[in-house]
């Protein structure tokens, strides 16, 4: 009998323990994600007026909150891809899309003209003090959240690759 034969049961027990621990962590993090809801934070509209983010949500309808910046190419690609779906998806499900710019004081004056040039039909707001960004735990952009009709986060992605908008659209349709 070699040494591996003696260590094998201990190694298998260790792997089973790690598997159980990892499963528990995944369940706990899924619970935390689903428990997160839309914070009641003020943001700025492009005209400079303040509004509560929650006032932009239609009661009982899903909402997409997408954090982006003018300097972030994947963000712009994601928002342009969503623009192609938005009108039909809004009509079908009542979903609202709010694009939250995290541009700083140096680049935020460019947001309004940039958005005007894109032709996006959804709401764009500014988060100048990063209050919403912090409240939702956003560390990098793009970061997109889908909230159900009760305002609870049910899906999120902190990256964008072409085609991911189709995953988001499918998730929105599951909520109707």
C-alpha positions in Angstrom: 0.0 0.0 0.0 1.5 3.3 -1.0 1.2 6.7 0.8 -1.4 8.0 -1.6 -3.8 5.2 -0.7 -3.6 6.2 3.0 -4.0 10.0 2.2 -6.8 9.4 -0.4 -9.7 9.3 2.1 -8.5 12.4 3.9 -8.1 14.3 0.6 -11.6 13.2 -0.5 -13.1 14.3 2.8 -11.3 17.7 2.4 -12.7 18.1 -1.1 -16.2 17.2 0.1 -15.9 19.8 2.9 -14.7 22.5 0.5 -17.5 21.6 -1.9 -20.1 22.1 1.0 -18.4 25.4 2.0 -18.4 26.7 -1.5 -22.0 25.8 -2.0 -23.0 27.6 1.2 -21.1 30.7 0.1 -22.8 30.7 -3.3 -26.2 30.4 -1.7 -25.4 33.2 0.7 -24.2 35.5 -2.0 -27.2 34.8 -4.1 -29.4 35.6 -1.2 -27.5 38.9 -0.6 -27.9 39.8 -4.3 -31.6 39.1 -4.4 -32.1 41.0 -1.1 -30.6 44.2 -2.4 -33.2 46.7 -3.4 -33.2 50.1 -5.0 -31.8 52.7 -2.6 -33.6 56.0 -2.2 -30.8 58.3 -3.4 -30.9 61.6 -5.2 -29.5 61.9 -8.7 -29.3 64.8 -11.2 -31.2 64.9 -14.4 -29.4 66.2 -17.4 -31.2 69.6 -16.9 -29.5 69.9 -13.5 -32.6 69.2 -11.4 -32.4 66.7 -8.5 -34.7 63.7 -8.4 -35.0 60.5 -6.4 -34.0 57.5 -8.4 -37.1 55.7 -7.0 -39.3 58.3 -8.6 -38.1 57.1 -12.1 -39.4 53.6 -11.5 -42.9 52.7 -12.5 -44.6 51.0 -9.6 -44.9 47.2 -10.1 -42.8 47.3 -13.2 -39.2 46.1 -13.8 -36.3 48.6 -14.0 -32.9 48.4 -15.5 -30.2 50.6 -13.8 -27.0 50.8 -15.9 -23.9 52.5 -14.6 -21.7 53.9 -17.3 -19.3 56.7 -18.3 -18.5 58.7 -21.4 -15.0 57.3 -21.4 -16.1 53.6 -21.1 -16.4 52.0 -24.6 -18.1 48.8 -23.3 -20.6 50.9 -21.5 -21.5 52.8 -24.6 -21.7 49.6 -26.6 -24.1 48.1 -24.0 -26.3 51.2 -24.0 -26.4 51.3 -27.8 -27.3 47.6 -27.9 -30.1 48.1 -25.4 -31.4 51.1 -27.3 -32.2 48.8 -30.1 -34.5 46.7 -27.8 -35.8 49.4 -25.5 -38.9 50.7 -27.2 -40.4 47.3 -27.9 -39.3 45.9 -24.5 -40.8 48.9 -22.7 -44.1 48.4 -24.5 -44.1 44.7 -23.9 -43.0 44.6 -20.2 -43.3 48.2 -18.9 -39.5 48.1 -18.1 -37.8 51.4 -17.4 -34.1 51.8 -18.2 -32.1 54.5 -16.3 -28.5 55.0 -17.4 -26.5 56.4 -14.5 -23.4 58.4 -15.5 -20.5 58.2 -13.1 -18.5 60.8 -14.9 -16.6 63.1 -12.6 -16.6 66.9 -12.5 -14.1 67.0 -15.3 -16.1 64.9 -17.8 -19.7 65.3 -16.6 -20.3 68.5 -18.7 -19.8 66.2 -21.8 -22.6 63.8 -20.8 -25.6 65.9 -22.1 -24.1 66.6 -25.5 -22.9 63.0 -25.7 -26.3 61.5 -24.9 -28.0 63.9 -27.4 -25.8 62.5 -30.1 -26.6 58.9 -29.2 -30.4 59.2 -29.6 -31.2 57.1 -26.6 -34.9 56.9 -25.7 -34.4 56.1 -22.0 -33.6 58.3 -19.0 -30.0 59.3 -18.3 -29.0 60.8 -15.0 -25.8 61.8 -13.2 -24.4 60.5 -9.9 -22.0 63.4 -9.3 -21.1 62.5 -5.7 -21.2 58.7 -6.3 -23.9 58.3 -3.7 -25.9 55.8 -5.8 -22.7 54.1 -6.9 -21.7 53.5 -3.3 -25.2 52.5 -2.2 -25.4 49.8 -4.9 -21.8 48.6 -4.5 -20.6 49.5 -7.9 -16.8 49.4 -8.3 -16.4 49.5 -12.0 -18.4 50.2 -15.2 -20.3 48.9 -16.9 -22.4 47.6 -14.1 -26.1 46.8 -14.8 -28.8 45.8 -12.4 -32.3 44.4 -13.2 -34.9 45.1 -10.5 -38.2 43.3 -10.3 -41.6 45.1 -9.8 -40.9 45.3 -6.1 -37.6 47.1 -6.6 -35.4 44.1 -5.7 -32.3 43.3 -7.6 -32.8 40.0 -9.4 -29.9 40.1 -11.9 -26.7 42.0 -12.4 -23.6 42.0 -14.6 -20.5 44.0 -14.1 -19.1 43.7 -17.6 -20.4 43.8 -21.1 -19.7 41.5 -24.1 -21.7 41.7 -27.3 -24.8 39.6 -27.0 -25.2 40.1 -23.3 -28.1 42.5 -23.9 -30.0 39.4 -25.2 -29.5 37.8 -21.8 -30.8 40.9 -20.1 -33.8 41.1 -22.4 -34.7 37.5 -21.6 -34.4 38.2 -17.9 -36.7 41.2 -18.2 -39.3 39.1 -20.1 -39.3 36.5 -17.3 -40.6 39.2 -15.0 -43.7 40.2 -16.9 
